[in-house]
Amino acid sequence: MKNHGSELKVKRGQLYQLSTETWPNVEDPVKTKMAPIAAAAAWGLGHWESMEEYTRVIPRGTTDSAFYQAILSIHRSDFHAAQMFIDKARDLLDTELTALAGESYSRAYGAMVHVQMFAELEEVIQYKLIPERRDAIKEKWWDRLQGCQRIVEDWQKIMQVHSLVVSPQEDMRSWLKYASLCRRAGRLTMSNRTLVMLLGHDPSSNPGAQLPYTHPQVTFAYIKHMWKSNQKQNAFNNLLNFVNVSLMSQEFVNNNQLSPDIAKLLSKCYLKTGRMGGKSSWYQ
Protein backbone atom coordinates (compact mmCIF):
# COMPACT_ATOMS: atom_id res chain seq x y z
CA MET A 1 0.00 0.00 0.00
CA LYS A 2 1.38 3.39 -0.93
CA ASN A 3 2.02 5.98 1.73
CA HIS A 4 -0.56 8.72 1.23
CA GLY A 5 0.48 10.74 4.28
CA SER A 6 0.61 13.99 2.32
CA GLU A 7 -3.17 14.14 1.97
CA LEU A 8 -3.44 14.45 5.74
CA LYS A 9 -2.06 17.98 5.46
CA VAL A 10 -5.23 19.01 3.66
CA LYS A 11 -8.62 18.93 5.30
CA ARG A 12 -10.54 15.90 4.18
CA GLY A 13 -13.48 18.04 3.15
CA GLN A 14 -11.31 20.17 0.88
CA LEU A 15 -9.65 17.11 -0.58
CA TYR A 16 -12.98 15.39 -1.16
CA GLN A 17 -14.43 18.50 -2.80
CA LEU A 18 -11.40 18.80 -5.05
CA SER A 19 -11.76 15.15 -6.03
CA THR A 20 -15.46 15.39 -6.83
CA GLU A 21 -14.96 18.57 -8.87
CA THR A 22 -12.08 17.28 -10.98
CA TRP A 23 -13.03 13.59 -11.27
CA PRO A 24 -15.48 13.89 -14.22
CA ASN A 25 -13.03 15.98 -16.25
CA VAL A 26 -9.81 13.95 -16.09
CA GLU A 27 -8.56 11.07 -18.20
CA ASP A 28 -8.48 7.50 -16.92
CA PRO A 29 -4.71 7.47 -16.18
CA VAL A 30 -5.16 10.50 -13.93
CA LYS A 31 -8.16 8.90 -12.22
CA THR A 32 -6.02 5.85 -11.48
CA LYS A 33 -3.49 8.04 -9.66
CA MET A 34 -6.19 10.05 -7.88
CA ALA A 35 -8.32 7.10 -6.79
CA PRO A 36 -6.50 5.95 -3.59
CA ILE A 37 -6.32 9.48 -2.18
CA ALA A 38 -9.92 10.24 -3.18
CA ALA A 39 -11.10 6.95 -1.64
CA ALA A 40 -9.29 7.80 1.61
CA ALA A 41 -10.93 11.23 1.75
CA ALA A 42 -14.38 9.80 1.03
CA TRP A 43 -13.90 7.13 3.72
CA GLY A 44 -12.84 9.72 6.28
CA LEU A 45 -16.04 11.68 5.63
CA GLY A 46 -18.29 8.62 5.54
CA HIS A 47 -19.22 9.10 1.86
CA TRP A 48 -19.47 5.40 1.12
CA GLU A 49 -20.95 5.60 -2.39
CA SER A 50 -18.18 7.92 -3.55
CA MET A 51 -15.59 5.73 -1.87
CA GLU A 52 -16.93 2.75 -3.79
CA GLU A 53 -16.74 4.68 -7.07
CA TYR A 54 -13.11 5.67 -6.45
CA THR A 55 -12.15 2.18 -5.27
CA ARG A 56 -13.40 0.62 -8.51
CA VAL A 57 -10.73 2.59 -10.39
CA ILE A 58 -7.81 1.46 -8.21
CA PRO A 59 -5.92 -1.26 -10.13
CA ARG A 60 -6.79 -4.76 -8.98
CA GLY A 61 -3.93 -6.80 -7.63
CA THR A 62 -2.69 -3.93 -5.44
CA THR A 63 -2.81 -3.62 -1.67
CA ASP A 64 -4.65 -0.29 -2.01
CA SER A 65 -7.45 -2.02 -3.89
CA ALA A 66 -7.65 -4.90 -1.41
CA PHE A 67 -7.59 -2.51 1.56
CA TYR A 68 -10.44 -0.27 0.44
CA GLN A 69 -12.50 -3.20 -0.82
CA ALA A 70 -12.10 -4.89 2.58
CA ILE A 71 -13.33 -1.72 4.30
CA LEU A 72 -16.32 -1.45 1.96
CA SER A 73 -17.15 -5.12 2.54
CA ILE A 74 -17.05 -4.60 6.32
CA HIS A 75 -19.34 -1.59 5.92
CA ARG A 76 -21.79 -3.81 4.02
CA SER A 77 -21.40 -6.51 6.71
CA ASP A 78 -20.08 -8.88 4.04
CA PHE A 79 -17.43 -10.30 6.32
CA HIS A 80 -16.62 -13.28 4.10
CA ALA A 81 -15.67 -10.98 1.21
CA ALA A 82 -13.74 -8.72 3.60
CA GLN A 83 -11.67 -11.68 4.79
CA MET A 84 -10.92 -12.66 1.19
CA PHE A 85 -9.58 -9.16 0.46
CA ILE A 86 -7.54 -9.18 3.68
CA ASP A 87 -5.99 -12.53 2.75
CA LYS A 88 -5.23 -11.24 -0.75
CA ALA A 89 -3.53 -8.17 0.68
CA ARG A 90 -1.42 -10.32 2.99
CA ASP A 91 -0.10 -12.28 0.02
CA LEU A 92 0.85 -9.03 -1.72
CA LEU A 93 2.45 -7.60 1.41
CA ASP A 94 4.44 -10.78 1.99
CA THR A 95 6.23 -10.25 -1.31
CA GLU A 96 6.81 -6.57 -0.54
CA LEU A 97 8.11 -7.27 2.97
CA THR A 98 10.49 -9.95 1.75
CA ALA A 99 12.06 -7.45 -0.65
CA LEU A 100 12.18 -4.53 1.79
CA ALA A 101 13.46 -6.48 4.79
CA GLY A 102 16.72 -7.09 2.96
CA GLU A 103 17.24 -3.36 2.44
CA SER A 104 16.60 -1.61 5.77
CA TYR A 105 14.33 -1.65 8.80
CA SER A 106 13.09 1.87 8.10
CA ARG A 107 11.84 0.88 4.65
CA ALA A 108 10.26 -2.32 5.94
CA TYR A 109 8.55 -0.47 8.81
CA GLY A 110 5.96 1.14 6.53
CA ALA A 111 4.94 -2.26 5.20
CA MET A 112 4.73 -3.57 8.77
CA VAL A 113 2.26 -0.79 9.61
CA HIS A 114 0.10 -2.01 6.75
CA VAL A 115 0.35 -5.57 8.06
CA GLN A 116 -0.92 -4.27 11.40
CA MET A 117 -3.80 -2.45 9.72
CA PHE A 118 -4.97 -5.62 7.97
CA ALA A 119 -4.69 -7.60 11.21
CA GLU A 120 -6.84 -4.97 12.89
CA LEU A 121 -9.38 -5.09 10.07
CA GLU A 122 -9.80 -8.76 11.01
CA GLU A 123 -10.27 -7.67 14.61
CA VAL A 124 -12.88 -5.13 13.47
CA ILE A 125 -14.84 -8.08 12.10
CA GLN A 126 -14.43 -9.91 15.42
CA TYR A 127 -15.51 -6.77 17.27
CA LYS A 128 -18.72 -6.70 15.27
CA LEU A 129 -19.44 -10.41 15.59
CA ILE A 130 -18.30 -11.22 19.14
CA PRO A 131 -19.42 -8.52 21.62
CA GLU A 132 -17.75 -10.19 24.61
CA ARG A 133 -14.33 -9.67 22.99
CA ARG A 134 -14.71 -5.93 22.49
CA ASP A 135 -12.95 -4.72 25.64
CA ALA A 136 -10.01 -7.06 25.03
CA ILE A 137 -9.71 -5.91 21.41
CA LYS A 138 -9.70 -2.24 22.43
CA GLU A 139 -6.93 -2.89 24.96
CA LYS A 140 -4.95 -4.79 22.34
CA TRP A 141 -5.25 -1.83 19.95
CA TRP A 142 -4.06 0.57 22.66
CA ASP A 143 -1.06 -1.62 23.47
CA ARG A 144 -0.10 -1.85 19.79
CA LEU A 145 -0.30 1.92 19.38
CA GLN A 146 2.22 2.33 22.18
CA GLY A 147 4.64 0.20 20.18
CA CYS A 148 4.25 2.25 17.00
CA GLN A 149 6.75 4.89 16.03
CA ARG A 150 5.55 8.41 16.78
CA ILE A 151 4.62 9.15 13.17
CA VAL A 152 1.43 11.19 12.83
CA GLU A 153 0.38 9.68 9.50
CA ASP A 154 0.76 6.10 10.72
CA TRP A 155 -1.27 6.74 13.86
CA GLN A 156 -3.99 8.49 11.86
CA LYS A 157 -4.37 5.57 9.45
CA ILE A 158 -4.43 2.97 12.22
CA MET A 159 -6.96 4.87 14.28
CA GLN A 160 -9.21 5.39 11.29
CA VAL A 161 -9.41 1.60 11.06
CA HIS A 162 -10.43 1.50 14.74
CA SER A 163 -13.09 4.13 14.08
CA LEU A 164 -14.97 1.64 11.92
CA VAL A 165 -16.36 0.27 15.19
CA VAL A 166 -15.20 2.61 17.99
CA SER A 167 -16.04 6.32 17.91
CA PRO A 168 -13.41 8.86 19.06
CA GLN A 169 -15.61 9.65 22.07
CA GLU A 170 -15.43 5.97 23.06
CA ASP A 171 -11.64 5.94 22.66
CA MET A 172 -10.58 9.30 24.06
CA ARG A 173 -7.36 7.90 25.50
CA SER A 174 -6.02 7.05 22.04
CA TRP A 175 -7.26 10.23 20.38
CA LEU A 176 -5.77 12.40 23.14
CA LYS A 177 -2.46 10.65 22.59
CA TYR A 178 -2.80 11.32 18.87
CA ALA A 179 -3.57 15.01 19.51
CA SER A 180 -0.46 15.23 21.69
CA LEU A 181 1.59 13.59 18.95
CA CYS A 182 0.29 16.15 16.44
CA ARG A 183 1.08 19.01 18.81
CA ARG A 184 4.63 17.83 19.45
CA ALA A 185 5.17 17.41 15.70
CA GLY A 186 3.98 20.97 15.06
CA ARG A 187 0.85 19.74 13.26
CA LEU A 188 -1.33 22.22 15.11
CA THR A 189 -4.23 22.20 12.66
CA MET A 190 -4.61 18.45 13.09
CA SER A 191 -4.25 18.76 16.86
CA ASN A 192 -6.94 21.44 16.95
CA ARG A 193 -9.37 19.45 14.78
CA THR A 194 -8.96 16.38 16.98
CA LEU A 195 -9.51 18.26 20.24
CA VAL A 196 -12.49 20.21 18.91
CA MET A 197 -14.01 16.89 17.81
CA LEU A 198 -13.51 15.45 21.31
CA LEU A 199 -14.82 18.58 23.03
CA GLY A 200 -17.88 18.63 20.80
CA HIS A 201 -17.46 22.39 20.55
CA ASP A 202 -14.96 24.83 19.04
CA PRO A 203 -13.85 27.21 21.81
CA SER A 204 -12.42 29.64 19.27
CA SER A 205 -15.98 30.46 18.19
CA ASN A 206 -16.47 32.18 21.57
CA PRO A 207 -13.01 33.02 22.97
CA GLY A 208 -14.31 34.73 26.10
CA ALA A 209 -16.39 31.79 27.29
CA GLN A 210 -15.25 29.22 29.84
CA LEU A 211 -13.87 26.07 28.28
CA PRO A 212 -16.20 23.07 28.51
CA TYR A 213 -14.99 20.58 31.10
CA THR A 214 -17.30 17.60 30.67
CA HIS A 215 -14.16 15.64 29.77
CA PRO A 216 -11.44 17.33 31.86
CA GLN A 217 -8.54 15.47 30.23
CA VAL A 218 -9.63 16.90 26.87
CA THR A 219 -9.92 20.39 28.35
CA PHE A 220 -6.39 20.18 29.73
CA ALA A 221 -5.10 18.98 26.35
CA TYR A 222 -6.83 21.91 24.64
CA ILE A 223 -5.17 24.37 27.03
CA LYS A 224 -1.77 22.87 26.15
CA HIS A 225 -2.67 23.21 22.48
CA MET A 226 -3.52 26.89 23.02
CA TRP A 227 -0.12 27.49 24.59
CA LYS A 228 1.68 25.75 21.75
CA SER A 229 -0.34 27.89 19.31
CA ASN A 230 1.10 31.06 20.92
CA GLN A 231 -2.13 31.91 22.74
CA LYS A 232 -0.09 31.97 25.92
CA GLN A 233 -2.00 34.49 28.02
CA ASN A 234 -5.32 32.96 27.08
CA ALA A 235 -3.98 29.49 27.87
CA PHE A 236 -2.69 30.59 31.27
CA ASN A 237 -5.99 32.28 32.18
CA ASN A 238 -7.95 29.21 31.15
CA LEU A 239 -5.63 26.95 33.12
CA LEU A 240 -6.12 29.00 36.29
CA ASN A 241 -9.88 28.92 35.83
CA PHE A 242 -9.76 25.20 35.09
CA VAL A 243 -7.80 24.50 38.29
CA ASN A 244 -9.62 26.87 40.63
CA VAL A 245 -13.18 26.56 39.35
CA SER A 246 -13.86 23.68 36.98
CA LEU A 247 -11.96 20.91 38.78
CA MET A 248 -13.29 22.11 42.14
CA SER A 249 -16.93 21.81 41.05
CA GLN A 250 -19.26 19.40 42.82
CA GLU A 251 -19.23 17.27 39.70
CA PHE A 252 -15.73 16.05 40.59
CA VAL A 253 -15.92 16.16 44.40
CA ASN A 254 -17.36 13.31 46.47
CA ASN A 255 -17.44 13.61 50.27
CA ASN A 256 -14.99 16.51 50.01
CA GLN A 257 -12.56 14.26 48.14
CA LEU A 258 -11.45 14.41 44.53
CA SER A 259 -11.55 11.18 42.57
CA PRO A 260 -8.09 9.64 41.99
CA ASP A 261 -8.15 10.51 38.28
CA ILE A 262 -9.07 14.14 38.92
CA ALA A 263 -6.51 14.42 41.73
CA LYS A 264 -3.83 13.17 39.35
CA LEU A 265 -4.95 15.62 36.67
CA LEU A 266 -4.95 18.46 39.19
CA SER A 267 -1.33 17.64 40.10
CA LYS A 268 -0.38 17.88 36.43
CA CYS A 269 -2.15 21.23 36.18
CA TYR A 270 -0.27 22.62 39.18
CA LEU A 271 3.01 21.45 37.65
CA LYS A 272 2.19 23.13 34.35
CA THR A 273 1.20 26.33 36.13
CA GLY A 274 4.56 26.44 37.89
CA ARG A 275 6.48 25.79 34.72
CA MET A 276 4.57 28.48 32.88
CA GLY A 277 5.53 30.99 35.52
CA GLY A 278 9.19 30.01 35.61
CA LYS A 279 10.05 29.36 31.98
CA SER A 280 9.68 31.13 28.67
CA SER A 281 8.01 28.13 27.06
CA TRP A 282 5.71 25.49 28.43
CA TYR A 283 6.95 21.95 28.50
CA GLN A 284 4.96 19.59 26.34
Secondary structure, 3 states (H helix, E strand, C coil): CCCCHHHHHCCHHHHHHHHHHHHHHCCHHHHHHHHHHHHHHHHHHCCHHHHHHHHHHCCCCCHHHHHHHHHHHHHCCCHHHHHHHHHHHHHHHHHHHHHHHCCCHHHHHHHHHHHHHHHHHHHHHHHHHCHHHHHHHHHHHHHHHHHCCCCHHHHHHHHHHHCCCCCHHHCHHHHHHHHHHHHHCCCHHHHHHHHHHHHCCCHHHCCCCCCCCCCHHHHHHHHHHHHHCCCHHHHHHHHHHHHHHHCCCHHHEECCEECHHHHHHHHHHHHHHHHHHHCCCCCC
